[in-house]
Amino acid sequence: MRNKAKFQRTLADDLTRVLGLLGDGVITPRIAAEIPLTEAASALALAESRTVAGKVVIVP
């Protein structure tokens, strides 16, 4: 059980650092495509195709 708690603390610390870097503009995510929620199936297909460099983002 102790390992799980340590993992969760480490994960929380890592996410805090990454989100801080994002917020400060030190790193920026690479977004390959923004696809409407109504086309979620095609967004998933694109992401799974591994033909894009970056994230496929589904937007409302």
C-alpha positions as CSV (number, residue, x, y, z in Angstrom):
1,M,0.0,0.0,0.0
2,R,2.9,2.3,0.7
3,N,4.2,2.0,-2.9
4,K,0.8,3.2,-4.2
5,A,0.8,6.3,-1.9
6,K,4.4,7.1,-3.1
7,F,3.4,6.6,-6.7
8,Q,0.4,9.0,-6.2
9,R,2.6,11.6,-4.6
10,T,5.2,11.4,-7.3
11,L,2.5,11.6,-10.0
12,A,0.9,14.6,-8.4
13,D,4.3,16.3,-8.1
14,D,5.2,15.6,-11.7
15,L,1.8,16.8,-13.0
16,T,2.1,20.0,-10.9
17,R,5.5,20.7,-12.5
18,V,4.3,20.0,-16.1
19,L,1.2,22.1,-15.7
20,G,3.4,24.9,-14.3
21,L,5.7,24.7,-17.3
22,L,2.6,24.8,-19.6
23,G,1.2,27.8,-17.7
24,D,4.5,29.7,-17.9
25,G,4.8,29.0,-21.6
26,V,8.1,27.1,-21.2
27,I,6.6,24.1,-23.1
28,T,3.7,24.1,-25.5
29,P,1.7,21.1,-26.6
30,R,1.8,20.1,-30.2
31,I,-1.8,19.9,-31.5
32,A,-2.2,18.1,-34.8
33,A,-5.9,18.6,-35.2
34,E,-9.0,19.9,-33.5
35,I,-12.0,17.9,-34.4
36,P,-15.7,18.6,-33.3
37,L,-17.3,16.2,-30.9
38,T,-19.8,15.3,-33.5
39,E,-16.9,13.7,-35.5
40,A,-15.4,11.9,-32.5
41,A,-15.2,8.6,-34.4
42,S,-13.0,10.2,-37.1
43,A,-10.9,11.9,-34.4
44,L,-10.2,8.5,-32.8
45,A,-9.4,6.9,-36.1
46,L,-6.9,9.7,-36.9
47,A,-5.3,9.4,-33.5
48,E,-5.0,5.6,-33.8
49,S,-3.6,5.9,-37.4
50,R,-0.3,7.3,-36.0
51,T,0.0,9.5,-39.1
52,V,-0.1,12.8,-37.2
53,A,2.6,14.5,-35.2
54,G,0.9,15.8,-32.0
55,K,-2.4,15.5,-30.2
56,V,-5.8,15.1,-31.7
57,V,-8.1,17.3,-29.7
58,I,-11.9,16.8,-29.6
59,V,-13.7,20.2,-29.1
60,P,-17.4,20.8,-28.2
